[in-house]
Structures are given as structure tokens and as C-alpha cells.
Amino acid sequence: MELDPKRLLVLHALAETGGVASAARRLAVTSSAVSQALARLEQQARVPLLDRSGGRIELTAAGRALAERGRRIADELDGAGRDLADFGAPIAGPVAIGAVPRYVPVVCSAMAILAERFPALEPTVREQLAAGAADLSALRNGLVDILVMICDADEAPPTPAGTEYQIRIEERYRLVVPAGWPVLASFAELDGVPWITGDPGSAYDCAFERLIAAHCLTPSRLHVATTPQAAQVMLTAGLGAAILSSSTAATMRDVAVTQLPVPGARHVRCYYRIGVGGPSPAIQATVTALHQATLLAAEAVAELGVLEREPFIKPGLGIPKH
């Protein structure tokens, strides 16, 4: 009997996280990839590994035994990585991280990961208050080595020379209105109503401009909210309709999330400097820690049980987008 060690790692991730979606986030793969790997592992093992009869997936006795083998494989791989690190130069020195306010908590989580794994690294954090979310001037001017920003997928800024980026999170937009508004059957009903949008050039502003142009809408007035907290207060006060990311909309209180389709997607992107051979070890370690912190944050939001679908987290460093 041949068992694929990679599939044992998938089973181990499922055992630790408790679900297919959460295991997929940990492994940075799709939920369908996890399901396929588990199905193939059961075929190889020739015994049931998962009990799907209840409300959630449980491991059988055989599944628990193989998951323990997967844990040992994971531990050995971690140990191998540490052994190799001992033969190379330690990852050390300064690295400056810039981030929009909403992503700063994730950056702080990444700092804790770096402090544990790379104590000689000296990361600093800079909150990036840009006039527009597409402002990459801090990266161009050398103020930061890594910049995490939010942008509209179709209106993203040009990638500065000497940098690459990865899409960390991709989310759909949702149309949100105050709870007291009537149920909307079409976008035409939004003509002549007040709106809440973001700063010029922000992801929400781009989505808003695209939507009103597509449906020939004329807002009666415009309010500007630069943070989810401000958007929440304005929506609660009934000041207007707003376009928000699906996760932000799902966690809002006392609002109505409509079913009207909003085109486009919002990206959280991580830009980083590269040299001739790619990013430096310090930058690569930091980008990887940011990815791991993003997975942890997504897991925390998913556990609230308010999302329409599981957050889509892109793979980590190794598949750069540019």
C-alpha cells in the first residue's frame, strides 16, 4: 500500500483545524483541492478515514492514526527547515513594513511570528495614510520595503520598478443599505438617493463610480467614509447606500445587505522590493509571515459564522504576481 505523504499532511491539517475550508486556508489551497486529496487518500487506504454522518466531519480511528503520521511528517519537515537554516546566514537586519490602517492588526500578528522565528530581524511598521488606496509613493520613495494596500482589482496602480506583488485576499463587493430602507428589486431604485463612498481612488470609490456609470444613477449627495467604523456609523444613521467588501458587509450590524450584484472585486495586495535574484531573505521571511498572519485573521473571521462564503486567500510567496 502506497500512501502519498502530501495527502497525510492534508489529513493532519484537517484534524487540527476541524474543517475542509480551514484546512485549505492553512495549506493555501482551495477547498476542492483538500476534498480531492482526502478522497484519494481514502481510496489508497481502503478504509474510511472520515465520518460525514454528523453535522461536521469527524475522523475515524484509522483517520486519527494517519493524521498522527501526518503530524510527524510535518514536524520532520519543520525540523529539516531549521537544520538548513543553521547552515546559512541568519536572517537579520531592518525591514520596513507599510500598511493601510485596516491591515495594521494583521501586520502586528506577523511581527509576533517574526519575533519567534527570526529574532535577529528588526521589522518596523508604518501606518500608510494615503489620499487614495492606490498610492505606492512610500514604496517608490524608499520609506518602506513592503507595502500592504487595498485596491480595486480593475483599477490597481502600476507596479513600481524593482518590486513585485502578491494578491493576499480577493473579495467580492456587496451593496449595503440602512436597515430601514425598503427591499431593493433593482438598481434603478437607487437613482437620486444619497450614497456613502470612499476617498477618491480607493477600492470602494472605484466600485461606486463603475456601478453608477453602468446603471446611469445620479446620487442626491455623497458622504465619504475612509474606515469601516465610519461606514457603520453612517449606515446606522441612514445616511445612504454603500458598496463594501463581502466580509465587511457580513460583519456590519443593523444594515441590510442586498442581493443586487456589484461587479468587480477588491484586492488586498502585498508589494515588496526585489533585487536581481528576487526578494532578500529578510523581505521574503516578512512576506511569508504576513501571509501566515492573513490566514490566521481569515480563520478568526470565518469562525464568526457570518460570511456568505469562506474567504479566498491567495497562495504565499513563491507565486509572485507582477
GUTORLUM-741608 format. One record per residue (C-alpha): residue in three letters; x, y, z. Coordinates in nm, 3 decimals, always signed. Layout:
<recs>
REC type      xx      yy      zz
REC  ALA       X       Y       Z
...
</recs>
This chain:
<recs>
REC type      xx      yy      zz
REC  MET  +0.000  +0.000  +0.000
REC  GLU  +0.142  +0.338  -0.104
REC  LEU  +0.023  +0.646  +0.082
REC  ASP  +0.109  +0.991  -0.051
REC  PRO  +0.284  +1.187  +0.230
REC  LYS  +0.137  +1.513  +0.096
REC  ARG  -0.212  +1.376  +0.148
REC  LEU  -0.121  +1.276  +0.502
REC  LEU  -0.026  +1.640  +0.560
REC  VAL  -0.370  +1.740  +0.433
REC  LEU  -0.535  +1.495  +0.675
REC  HIS  -0.323  +1.635  +0.958
REC  ALA  -0.434  +1.990  +0.870
REC  LEU  -0.797  +1.877  +0.872
REC  ALA  -0.753  +1.712  +1.211
REC  GLU  -0.601  +2.028  +1.359
REC  THR  -0.836  +2.284  +1.205
REC  GLY  -1.161  +2.087  +1.217
REC  GLY  -1.289  +2.160  +0.867
REC  VAL  -1.214  +2.144  +0.496
REC  ALA  -1.223  +2.521  +0.445
REC  SER  -0.999  +2.597  +0.742
REC  ALA  -0.754  +2.325  +0.635
REC  ALA  -0.749  +2.478  +0.288
REC  ARG  -0.665  +2.820  +0.433
REC  ARG  -0.380  +2.674  +0.638
REC  LEU  -0.238  +2.495  +0.334
REC  ALA  -0.307  +2.790  +0.099
REC  VAL  -0.503  +2.573  -0.145
REC  THR  -0.869  +2.559  -0.247
REC  SER  -1.130  +2.366  -0.052
REC  SER  -1.188  +2.143  -0.354
REC  ALA  -0.817  +2.052  -0.358
REC  VAL  -0.841  +1.944  +0.007
REC  SER  -1.154  +1.739  -0.061
REC  GLN  -0.994  +1.569  -0.360
REC  ALA  -0.677  +1.487  -0.163
REC  LEU  -0.880  +1.335  +0.120
REC  ALA  -1.093  +1.131  -0.120
REC  ARG  -0.783  +0.998  -0.292
REC  LEU  -0.620  +0.916  +0.043
REC  GLU  -0.926  +0.713  +0.145
REC  GLN  -0.902  +0.523  -0.182
REC  GLN  -0.536  +0.448  -0.114
REC  ALA  -0.601  +0.348  +0.248
REC  ARG  -0.901  +0.129  +0.152
REC  VAL  -1.073  +0.212  +0.480
REC  PRO  -1.295  +0.507  +0.579
REC  LEU  -1.091  +0.793  +0.725
REC  LEU  -1.371  +1.045  +0.768
REC  ASP  -1.714  +1.018  +0.926
REC  ARG  -1.954  +1.251  +0.744
REC  SER  -2.274  +1.128  +0.907
REC  GLY  -2.299  +1.411  +1.161
REC  GLY  -2.318  +1.785  +1.121
REC  ARG  -1.942  +1.813  +1.074
REC  ILE  -1.657  +1.595  +0.952
REC  GLU  -1.506  +1.368  +1.216
REC  LEU  -1.203  +1.141  +1.180
REC  THR  -1.245  +0.767  +1.221
REC  ALA  -0.998  +0.569  +1.430
REC  ALA  -0.800  +0.496  +1.113
REC  GLY  -0.819  +0.862  +1.018
REC  ARG  -0.682  +0.971  +1.356
REC  ALA  -0.395  +0.723  +1.326
REC  LEU  -0.298  +0.851  +0.981
REC  ALA  -0.341  +1.214  +1.089
REC  GLU  -0.086  +1.146  +1.363
REC  ARG  +0.152  +1.017  +1.097
REC  GLY  +0.088  +1.337  +0.906
REC  ARG  +0.175  +1.539  +1.216
REC  ARG  +0.507  +1.357  +1.243
REC  ILE  +0.582  +1.428  +0.877
REC  ALA  +0.501  +1.798  +0.932
REC  ASP  +0.730  +1.806  +1.237
REC  GLU  +1.012  +1.644  +1.040
REC  LEU  +0.975  +1.896  +0.757
REC  ASP  +0.985  +2.182  +1.005
REC  GLY  +1.296  +2.030  +1.161
REC  ALA  +1.459  +1.994  +0.821
REC  GLY  +1.395  +2.360  +0.753
REC  ARG  +1.555  +2.457  +1.083
REC  ASP  +1.855  +2.235  +1.009
REC  LEU  +1.910  +2.407  +0.676
REC  ALA  +1.873  +2.747  +0.838
REC  ASP  +2.158  +2.659  +1.074
REC  PHE  +2.393  +2.623  +0.775
REC  GLY  +2.304  +2.957  +0.619
REC  ALA  +2.350  +3.315  +0.729
REC  PRO  +2.091  +3.418  +0.990
REC  ILE  +1.803  +3.630  +0.862
REC  ALA  +1.871  +3.962  +1.024
REC  GLY  +1.860  +4.336  +0.980
REC  PRO  +1.592  +4.601  +0.935
REC  VAL  +1.283  +4.568  +0.718
REC  ALA  +1.017  +4.841  +0.699
REC  ILE  +0.652  +4.742  +0.655
REC  GLY  +0.385  +4.987  +0.545
REC  ALA  +0.017  +4.903  +0.573
REC  VAL  -0.321  +5.069  +0.540
REC  PRO  -0.492  +5.112  +0.880
REC  ARG  -0.725  +4.815  +0.837
REC  TYR  -0.431  +4.578  +0.785
REC  VAL  -0.218  +4.701  +1.076
REC  PRO  -0.355  +4.435  +1.319
REC  VAL  -0.250  +4.164  +1.073
REC  VAL  +0.096  +4.322  +1.047
REC  CYS  +0.125  +4.317  +1.427
REC  SER  +0.038  +3.947  +1.423
REC  ALA  +0.311  +3.894  +1.163
REC  MET  +0.556  +4.080  +1.388
REC  ALA  +0.493  +3.825  +1.662
REC  ILE  +0.561  +3.541  +1.416
REC  LEU  +0.886  +3.707  +1.307
REC  ALA  +0.998  +3.770  +1.666
REC  GLU  +0.965  +3.400  +1.740
REC  ARG  +1.127  +3.264  +1.424
REC  PHE  +1.380  +3.533  +1.332
REC  PRO  +1.486  +3.716  +1.650
REC  ALA  +1.770  +3.894  +1.466
REC  LEU  +1.525  +4.056  +1.224
REC  GLU  +1.434  +4.419  +1.300
REC  PRO  +1.092  +4.492  +1.145
REC  THR  +0.925  +4.831  +1.180
REC  VAL  +0.567  +4.924  +1.098
REC  ARG  +0.444  +5.239  +0.926
REC  GLU  +0.072  +5.311  +0.903
REC  GLN  +0.006  +5.422  +0.548
REC  LEU  -0.247  +5.705  +0.536
REC  ALA  -0.271  +5.769  +0.163
REC  ALA  -0.506  +6.006  -0.014
REC  GLY  -0.604  +5.710  -0.227
REC  ALA  -0.560  +5.341  -0.155
REC  ALA  -0.360  +5.307  -0.477
REC  ASP  -0.080  +5.535  -0.350
REC  LEU  +0.251  +5.349  -0.363
REC  SER  +0.471  +5.653  -0.300
REC  ALA  +0.609  +5.517  +0.029
REC  LEU  +0.742  +5.216  -0.161
REC  ARG  +0.876  +5.424  -0.451
REC  ASN  +1.044  +5.671  -0.215
REC  GLY  +1.216  +5.403  -0.008
REC  LEU  +1.021  +5.468  +0.311
REC  VAL  +0.914  +5.103  +0.326
REC  ASP  +1.039  +4.773  +0.187
REC  ILE  +0.696  +4.609  +0.194
REC  LEU  +0.360  +4.777  +0.145
REC  VAL  +0.021  +4.619  +0.208
REC  MET  -0.260  +4.813  +0.046
REC  ILE  -0.618  +4.770  -0.070
REC  CYS  -0.728  +4.841  -0.426
REC  ASP  -0.994  +4.765  -0.680
REC  ALA  -0.894  +4.467  -0.894
REC  ASP  -0.962  +4.653  -1.220
REC  GLU  -0.812  +4.984  -1.114
REC  ALA  -0.489  +4.872  -0.949
REC  PRO  -0.185  +5.101  -0.979
REC  PRO  +0.115  +5.017  -1.200
REC  THR  +0.373  +4.806  -1.019
REC  PRO  +0.680  +5.021  -0.939
REC  ALA  +1.011  +4.919  -1.091
REC  GLY  +1.211  +4.684  -0.870
REC  THR  +0.904  +4.546  -0.695
REC  GLU  +0.661  +4.258  -0.720
REC  TYR  +0.326  +4.199  -0.556
REC  GLN  +0.104  +3.920  -0.440
REC  ILE  -0.270  +3.928  -0.404
REC  ARG  -0.330  +3.839  -0.043
REC  ILE  -0.712  +3.842  -0.036
REC  GLU  -0.971  +3.868  -0.312
REC  GLU  -1.326  +3.960  -0.218
REC  ARG  -1.648  +4.040  -0.398
REC  TYR  -1.830  +4.368  -0.341
REC  ARG  -2.174  +4.389  -0.181
REC  LEU  -2.431  +4.668  -0.186
REC  VAL  -2.534  +4.763  +0.168
REC  VAL  -2.818  +4.996  +0.269
REC  PRO  -2.955  +5.118  +0.604
REC  ALA  -3.178  +4.865  +0.777
REC  GLY  -3.485  +5.089  +0.748
REC  TRP  -3.475  +5.117  +0.368
REC  PRO  -3.724  +4.918  +0.160
REC  VAL  -3.610  +4.597  -0.006
REC  LEU  -3.449  +4.679  -0.341
REC  ALA  -3.552  +4.490  -0.653
REC  SER  -3.331  +4.679  -0.900
REC  PHE  -3.054  +4.935  -0.920
REC  ALA  -3.299  +5.185  -1.074
REC  GLU  -3.447  +5.235  -0.728
REC  LEU  -3.114  +5.382  -0.618
REC  ASP  -3.130  +5.675  -0.858
REC  GLY  -3.148  +6.003  -0.668
REC  VAL  -3.063  +5.857  -0.327
REC  PRO  -2.767  +5.952  -0.108
REC  TRP  -2.453  +5.735  -0.111
REC  ILE  -2.159  +5.665  +0.115
REC  THR  -1.831  +5.615  -0.070
REC  GLY  -1.458  +5.616  -0.004
REC  ASP  -1.174  +5.853  -0.078
REC  PRO  -1.107  +5.923  -0.447
REC  GLY  -0.906  +5.635  -0.591
REC  SER  -1.000  +5.392  -0.313
REC  ALA  -1.138  +5.050  -0.393
REC  TYR  -1.487  +5.146  -0.278
REC  ASP  -1.480  +5.468  -0.479
REC  CYS  -1.376  +5.278  -0.793
REC  ALA  -1.655  +5.024  -0.744
REC  PHE  -1.905  +5.304  -0.678
REC  GLU  -1.807  +5.502  -0.989
REC  ARG  -1.826  +5.189  -1.204
REC  LEU  -2.169  +5.099  -1.068
REC  ILE  -2.336  +5.439  -1.110
REC  ALA  -2.194  +5.470  -1.463
REC  ALA  -2.322  +5.124  -1.559
REC  HIS  -2.674  +5.199  -1.430
REC  CYS  -2.686  +5.574  -1.506
REC  LEU  -2.750  +5.665  -1.142
REC  THR  -2.733  +6.019  -1.006
REC  PRO  -2.667  +6.038  -0.629
REC  SER  -2.850  +6.312  -0.441
REC  ARG  -2.545  +6.364  -0.222
REC  LEU  -2.219  +6.191  -0.135
REC  HIS  -2.078  +6.110  +0.207
REC  VAL  -1.719  +5.988  +0.246
REC  ALA  -1.616  +5.715  +0.490
REC  THR  -1.250  +5.615  +0.500
REC  THR  -1.284  +5.336  +0.759
REC  PRO  -1.534  +5.053  +0.815
REC  GLN  -1.617  +5.208  +1.152
REC  ALA  -1.720  +5.534  +0.986
REC  ALA  -1.922  +5.347  +0.723
REC  GLN  -2.100  +5.155  +1.000
REC  VAL  -2.197  +5.475  +1.183
REC  MET  -2.318  +5.643  +0.862
REC  LEU  -2.522  +5.341  +0.757
REC  THR  -2.676  +5.309  +1.102
REC  ALA  -2.771  +5.677  +1.083
REC  GLY  -2.940  +5.614  +0.749
REC  LEU  -2.716  +5.849  +0.552
REC  GLY  -2.705  +5.645  +0.233
REC  ALA  -2.621  +5.326  +0.045
REC  ALA  -2.265  +5.193  +0.034
REC  ILE  -2.052  +4.943  -0.153
REC  LEU  -1.839  +4.733  +0.081
REC  SER  -1.634  +4.415  +0.064
REC  SER  -1.828  +4.097  +0.134
REC  SER  -1.651  +4.033  +0.466
REC  THR  -1.702  +4.390  +0.588
REC  ALA  -2.067  +4.382  +0.487
REC  ALA  -2.120  +4.050  +0.665
REC  THR  -1.986  +4.181  +0.995
REC  MET  -2.188  +4.506  +0.992
REC  ARG  -2.473  +4.549  +1.240
REC  ASP  -2.820  +4.692  +1.177
REC  VAL  -2.780  +4.711  +0.799
REC  ALA  -2.933  +4.530  +0.503
REC  VAL  -2.701  +4.351  +0.261
REC  THR  -2.882  +4.344  -0.073
REC  GLN  -2.871  +4.069  -0.331
REC  LEU  -2.807  +4.307  -0.621
REC  PRO  -2.484  +4.205  -0.798
REC  VAL  -2.194  +4.450  -0.780
REC  PRO  -1.929  +4.393  -1.048
REC  GLY  -1.559  +4.374  -0.971
REC  ALA  -1.351  +4.260  -0.677
REC  ARG  -1.144  +4.414  -0.401
REC  HIS  -0.781  +4.309  -0.353
REC  VAL  -0.553  +4.320  -0.055
REC  ARG  -0.209  +4.333  -0.217
REC  CYS  +0.137  +4.294  -0.069
REC  TYR  +0.406  +4.481  -0.265
REC  TYR  +0.773  +4.415  -0.186
REC  ARG  +1.118  +4.509  -0.312
REC  ILE  +1.322  +4.265  -0.518
REC  GLY  +1.682  +4.251  -0.627
REC  VAL  +1.849  +4.068  -0.913
REC  GLY  +1.780  +3.731  -0.754
REC  GLY  +1.441  +3.818  -0.608
REC  PRO  +1.348  +3.944  -0.261
REC  SER  +1.611  +3.947  +0.013
REC  PRO  +1.586  +3.677  +0.283
REC  ALA  +1.458  +3.940  +0.528
REC  ILE  +1.185  +4.056  +0.292
REC  GLN  +1.092  +3.701  +0.195
REC  ALA  +1.062  +3.597  +0.560
REC  THR  +0.845  +3.901  +0.633
REC  VAL  +0.617  +3.847  +0.334
REC  THR  +0.574  +3.483  +0.439
REC  ALA  +0.487  +3.591  +0.795
REC  LEU  +0.232  +3.838  +0.658
REC  HIS  +0.073  +3.556  +0.461
REC  GLN  +0.055  +3.334  +0.769
REC  ALA  -0.094  +3.621  +0.972
REC  THR  -0.353  +3.676  +0.697
REC  LEU  -0.455  +3.311  +0.722
REC  LEU  -0.497  +3.345  +1.100
REC  ALA  -0.708  +3.658  +1.059
REC  ALA  -0.926  +3.493  +0.795
REC  GLU  -0.974  +3.194  +1.023
REC  ALA  -1.089  +3.422  +1.306
REC  VAL  -1.345  +3.595  +1.081
REC  ALA  -1.468  +3.264  +0.937
REC  GLU  -1.527  +3.130  +1.288
REC  LEU  -1.779  +3.408  +1.349
REC  GLY  -2.009  +3.224  +1.110
REC  VAL  -2.137  +3.539  +0.938
REC  LEU  -1.967  +3.512  +0.599
REC  GLU  -2.158  +3.408  +0.287
REC  ARG  -1.858  +3.205  +0.172
REC  GLU  -1.513  +3.123  +0.302
REC  PRO  -1.253  +3.397  +0.246
REC  PHE  -1.034  +3.339  -0.061
REC  ILE  -0.670  +3.366  +0.041
REC  LYS  -0.414  +3.357  -0.237
REC  PRO  -0.101  +3.135  -0.211
REC  GLY  +0.209  +3.268  -0.038
REC  LEU  +0.549  +3.371  -0.168
REC  GLY  +0.668  +3.150  -0.449
REC  ILE  +0.398  +3.255  -0.695
REC  PRO  +0.462  +3.630  -0.727
REC  LYS  +0.223  +3.843  -0.929
REC  HIS  +0.363  +4.128  -1.134
</recs>
